[in-house]
Amino acid sequence: MTTQTTSVLDHETRDIIKTTVPVLQEHGTQITKRFYELMLGNHPELKNIFNMTNQRKGDQPKALANTVYAAAANIDNLENILPVVKQIAHKHKSLNIKPEQYPIVGKHLLLAIKDVLGDAATDDIMEAWEKAYGVIADVFISVERDMYQEDLNKVGGWVDFRNFKVVKKVVESDVITSFYLEPVDGEPFPAYEPGQYITVKVNVDGSPYTHLRQYSLSCAPGEGHYRISVKREDGLNGLPDGVVSTHLHANVDEGSILPISAPAGDFFLDQSDHRPLVLMSGGVGLTPMMSMLETAVRTQPEREIIFIHAAQSSKVHAMRDRVTEISEKHANVKSYVVYGSPCEGDACDKEGYIDAEWLGNVVPTNDAAFYFCGPKGFMRAAYQILKTHHVSDADINFEIFGPAEDITA
């Protein structure tokens, strides 16, 4: 992205956009919630793309509101939000978002702004936002076009969805099951960066639309298969069970066919860094951490690695035996287990939760690369603990399952 991208917007247009920032702060989620209502009402076929569970929970409108606000606040220099653009573009690529879908989004975003703001959305404001959306959309389309081409240039790379067969299904815990995937066509398929994800497309009996879900790859690249390890999401607080996760657990077996997208994601292990590596996970957040661990012990055998996993108990703790095997085989690896509510006979290094004092004892330095993933509560706590230890922002790497949410507040 270059400054030429924003130069097509005149100063008056950019000034108008900037004046709307306080309005977006106040009404952003309301606007984007209305946007989804209008767009999915007029284009129900797009329900095949969007996660309708996140729609019901309100996560998706909030995520879009944050993105729109960031774009408006940085309209003079969109380069400032390039990391956010790339992160979202990875998601769009994994969902196979097409350039022709952007005008549909723009049309309904403008309708939602007008609908929520009423008379406050003057003709000048609407015209400015129409121009600004066009520029922002062009940025996304350009970045995504490059990503699609990059996939096609890889050996065995592809765009859209490709059929993979489940060659093995392994129950890892009471709630997590792994699926080993190989291409039906028997042709090569690309490696990936440890920490990246794929999108799985499923049709569920009784559901009127296709479901797309992203799952982290939980094995190291180059093992001859892809592996996803899926937590069965049981409904809580009045929410229904996870449509896709329960379908995969109950109905997808060895021999089943799953269409998947090529690996994507900007959260992955930096293998050029040789400082101590700290991998922290909560629950099913261990999936990208496992890929990083398996990769690091293979490609960086001398690197100090500390692997910390938090779970409620052994019943829901997946892949413990594999982590123990790695730490016993490799002297550079230390692993720790934290159980919130251990069962009788459970062995763990700490009961309760990870806290700053305990982490300081097992990780004696803040000059390390820290990666963490898990439920949002775990993520917020982990981030605050690392900041307590004065870990540099450049050394804090994380991924949130589902729509992006600020955990640093």
Long-range contacts (C-beta under 8 A, 24 or more apart in sequence): 1-78, 1-79, 1-82, 1-85, 1-139, 1-142, 1-143, 2-79, 3-77, 3-79, 5-78, 5-135, 5-138, 5-139, 6-75, 6-76, 6-77, 6-78, 6-135, 8-135, 9-75, 9-131, 9-132, 9-135, 12-128, 13-127, 13-128, 13-131, 13-132, 14-75, 14-76, 14-132, 16-124, 16-125, 16-128, 17-72, 17-75, 17-128, 17-129, 17-132, 18-72, 18-73, 18-75, 18-76, 20-72, 20-125, 20-129, 21-69, 21-72, 21-73, 23-117, 23-120, 24-65, 24-68, 24-69, 24-72, 25-69, 27-116, 27-117, 28-65, 28-66, 28-68, 28-69, 29-58, 29-61, 29-62, 29-65, 30-116, 31-65, 31-68, 31-109, 31-112, 31-113, 31-116, 31-117, 32-61, 32-62, 32-64, 32-65, 32-68, 32-109, 32-112, 33-58, 33-61, 34-112, 34-115, 34-116, 35-61, 35-64, 35-108, 35-109, 35-111, 35-112, 36-60, 36-61, 36-64, 38-108, 38-111, 38-112, 38-115, 39-104, 39-105, 39-108, 42-108, 43-104, 44-209, 45-209, 46-101, 46-104, 47-208, 47-209, 48-209, 48-210, 48-212, 49-95, 49-97, 49-212, 51-211, 51-212, 51-213, 51-402, 52-209, 53-239, 53-240, 53-242, 53-243, 54-402, 54-403, 56-239, 57-239, 59-402, 59-403, 59-405, 60-403, 62-403, 62-405, 63-403, 63-404, 63-405, 66-404, 66-406, 67-404, 68-109, 71-132, 71-136, 72-132, 75-132, 78-135, 78-136, 78-139, 83-266, 84-404, 85-139, 85-140, 85-143, 86-143, 86-266, 87-266, 87-404, 88-140, 88-404, 89-140, 89-143, 89-144, 89-147, 90-147, 90-264, 90-265, 90-266, 91-214, 91-264, 92-140, 92-144, 93-144, 93-147, 93-148, 93-151, 93-261, 93-262, 93-264, 94-197, 94-198, 94-199, 94-214, 94-261, 94-262, 94-264, 94-265, 95-199, 95-212, 95-261, 96-159, 96-160, 96-161, 96-261, 97-144, 99-141, 99-144, 99-145, 102-137, 102-140, 102-141, 103-137, 105-137, 106-130, 106-133, 106-134, 106-137, 109-133, 147-264, 151-190, 151-262, 154-190, 154-262, 155-188, 155-190, 156-183, 156-187, 156-188, 156-189, 156-190, 157-190, 157-262, 158-189, 158-262, 159-262, 160-261, 161-199, 161-201, 161-259, 161-260, 161-261, 162-189, 162-259, 162-260, 162-261, 162-262, 163-257, 163-258, 163-259, 164-226, 164-257, 164-258, 164-259, 164-260, 165-255, 165-256, 165-257, 165-258, 166-252, 166-253, 166-254, 166-255, 166-256, 166-257, 166-258, 167-225, 167-254, 168-254, 169-252, 169-253, 169-254, 172-229, 172-318, 172-319, 173-315, 173-316, 173-317, 173-318, 174-315, 174-316, 175-231, 175-232, 175-234, 175-284, 175-316, 176-229, 176-230, 176-231, 176-232, 176-284, 176-316, 176-318, 177-229, 177-230, 177-232, 177-248, 177-249, 178-218, 178-227, 178-228, 178-229, 178-230, 178-318, 179-227, 179-228, 179-229, 179-230, 179-248, 179-252, 179-258, 180-225, 180-226, 180-227, 181-225, 181-226, 181-227, 181-228, 181-258, 181-260, 182-224, 182-225, 182-226, 184-257, 189-226, 190-262, 190-263, 191-221, 191-222, 192-217, 192-221, 192-263, 193-221, 193-263, 193-265, 193-268, 193-269, 194-220, 194-221, 194-268, 194-269, 194-288, 194-291, 194-292, 194-294, 194-295, 194-296, 195-265, 195-267, 195-268, 195-269, 195-288, 195-291, 195-292, 195-371, 195-399, 196-263, 196-264, 196-265, 196-267, 196-268, 196-288, 196-291, 197-263, 197-264, 197-265, 197-288, 198-226, 198-228, 198-260, 198-261, 198-262, 198-263, 198-264, 199-260, 199-261, 199-264, 200-228, 200-244, 200-248, 200-258, 200-259, 200-260, 201-258, 201-259, 201-260, 201-261, 202-244, 202-247, 202-248, 202-252, 202-258, 204-243, 204-244, 204-247, 207-243, 211-243, 211-244, 211-247, 213-244, 213-245, 215-287, 216-265, 216-287, 216-288, 216-291, 216-373, 216-399, 217-263, 217-287, 217-288, 217-291, 218-286, 218-287, 218-288, 218-290, 218-291, 218-319, 219-290, 219-291, 219-294, 220-291, 220-294, 220-295, 220-298, 221-291, 221-295, 226-260, 226-263, 228-287, 229-284, 229-286, 229-287, 229-290, 229-318, 229-319, 230-284, 231-283, 231-284, 265-399, 267-371, 267-373, 267-397, 267-398, 267-399, 268-292, 269-295, 269-296, 269-371, 270-369, 270-397, 271-295, 271-296, 271-299, 271-300, 273-369, 274-300, 274-302, 274-303, 275-303, 275-367, 275-368, 275-369, 276-303, 276-304, 276-305, 276-306, 276-363, 276-365, 276-367, 276-368, 276-369, 277-303, 277-304, 277-305, 277-306, 277-368, 277-369, 277-371, 278-305, 278-306, 278-308, 278-363, 278-368, 278-369, 278-370, 278-371, 279-305, 279-306, 279-307, 279-308, 279-371, 279-372, 280-308, 280-309, 280-310, 280-354, 280-370, 280-371, 280-372, 280-373, 280-374, 280-382, 281-308, 281-309, 281-310, 281-372, 281-373, 281-374, 282-309, 282-310, 282-311, 282-372, 282-373, 282-374, 282-375, 282-378, 282-379, 282-382, 283-310, 283-311, 283-312, 283-316, 283-374, 283-375, 283-378, 284-318, 284-374, 284-401, 285-372, 285-373, 285-374, 285-375, 285-378, 285-401, 286-318, 286-319, 286-373, 286-374, 287-373, 288-371, 288-373, 288-399, 289-371, 289-372, 289-373, 290-319, 290-322, 290-323, 292-371, 293-323, 293-326, 293-333, 294-326, 297-326, 297-330, 297-332, 297-333, 301-330, 301-332, 302-332, 303-332, 304-332, 305-330, 305-332, 305-333, 305-334, 306-333, 306-334, 306-335, 306-336, 306-362, 306-363, 307-333, 307-334, 307-335, 307-336, 308-335, 308-336, 308-338, 308-354, 308-359, 308-362, 309-335, 309-336, 309-337, 309-338, 310-337, 310-338, 310-339, 310-340, 310-353, 310-354, 310-374, 310-378, 311-337, 311-338, 311-339, 311-340, 312-339, 312-340, 312-341, 313-339, 313-340, 313-341, 313-342, 313-343, 313-346, 314-339, 314-342, 314-343, 314-346, 315-343, 334-362, 336-362, 353-381, 354-381, 354-382, 354-385, 355-385, 356-385, 356-388, 356-389, 359-385, 359-389, 360-389, 363-389, 366-390, 366-391, 366-392, 366-395, 367-395, 368-395, 369-395, 369-397, 370-395, 370-396, 370-397, 371-397, 371-398, 372-397, 372-398, 373-398, 373-399, 373-400, 373-401, 375-401, 376-400, 376-405, 376-407, 379-407, 380-407, 383-407, 383-408
